[in-house]
Amino acid sequence: MTTSRTKKKLGTVAFVFAGPGDPELLTLRAADLLRAADRVITDATVAALAEHIIREDAIIVTCVDDKGLPLDHSARAKLVVDAARDGQRTVRLLAGDPLFDGALNAESSVLRKAKVPFELAPGVSPITAVPAYAGFGLTGRKAREVHILSAADAGTDWTSLADDRVSVMVPDGAEAAASIAKSLLGAGRSPQTPMAITRGGTTVEQRTIVTTLESAAEDIKVAKQAGPGMVVVGEIVGQRERLGWFEVKPLFGWRVLVPRTQDRSDDLLDRLVRMGSIPVEVPTISVEPPRTPQQMERAIHGLVSGRYEWIGFTSVNAVRAVREKLEEYGLDARSFAGLKVAAVGPDTAEALITFGVQPDLVPEAEQTTQALLEEWPPFDSLVDPINRVFLPRADIATETLAAGLTELGWEVEDVTAYRTVRAAPPPAETREAIKTGGFDAVLFTSSSTVRNLVGIAGKPHATTVVACIGPQTAKTAEEHGLRVDVLAEAPNVMALAEGLALHGEQLRLAAEGNGEATWRPSRRRAAARRKAT
């Protein structure tokens, strides 16, 4: 008797090109392949990009050894072959443009030898993307040729690049920029020929030094920048005056500190990035269940049994606490049937809507408890069958709303739905940056974020721009010795970001008017802290 083994079906393999660095430049095909992947084998520099796209059950393998050093091409390819032979849908995510730098050839040959089929998902090439983000094209009025070369090529014929009609691009040339300038000058290129050195291209870390061949060595030394990047030489660099768009964003290069509660605002972070800044989150508050849950449990039972006429939410955390308790009992938004719902703030209302509950009352003017009280109807025994209001809140919340509702004739059950606990201090380098002016701005979204940030990390430096979401938060900041530079026009995080951007633009225009080279607050640190005025 003979038996045959069923050969395991090979998984699919796709080489995906991550592109120049901006995650939004990833192609639609690349994003689809990443979302469908069982395993992503990635270069270390683009691992974070994959983490934001892949499924929760997908596996990420970074191409580094036990010491954190990059694996060689054969070792990387072996990871891909093994994954495919395990039947997994595999993506090999490569940084940059491997078709240009040749990184793809060594790995694809290993797959071909192993008889593992693959596909390619090309991306946006840094060759065009970085100049576009730096503010110039590859050809111009006179420059009609582009020569792309490698800084590692010792045999470059520099004399062929001396013509002013030739644009020279060196994608890996940032660290050799001074040497490139010297070689071009030696070949006869004009000393006044523009040169641009761009590092971190297409990301919020992008920095471009614009100089000339004769001034390159000195300007590079003064800039004190390091790391890989692209060098472009030629008249095309002058197009920045007309095409520059990325590095002139209102908060470009600003490091913005975002002290946060448990509620992470991805919309805020995304908005800050789009404005050109580098947001850095620091948790200041941890939200935990109440020490004695019985009161909350009784309130939830009362909610379901029709004990209340109203329920009032003053925070996203309160919505979350009630929702989690309902789900613990196997209940959902239908438990709110027949109940009137009030909410303070757009984020709180949005959390309710996401849960499936449409608020009946949200203040039209200011999003404060006082504004809510002004619109809350008084109890009327002729129209209100029940006079009780359920207020789930934090353990440190004020009693303003409860007291005001009582004056309106309602019987209020003020229930501690969650506790706020001060978070652990941030890393030492973050604390040092906060105290010494390493951040250009800090965004305070509540009074508690002010108190807790100062408590766990110290007071922001005098030069740091302080932006607050509302008058109460601003008052708390001033009580802690901070001068408030920006007050949001509306009490929401988008208005707060817009207010900071407007302030940043005003600083930039003022600096340019005074002939100053920079308007970033962290570059203009004062010796003494600001005093509240």
Summary of the structure (lengths in Angstrom):
residues: 533
radius of gyration: 29.3
end to end distance: 94.8
largest distance: 95.4
contacts: 1712
relative contact order: 0.08
helix: 39%
strand: 20%
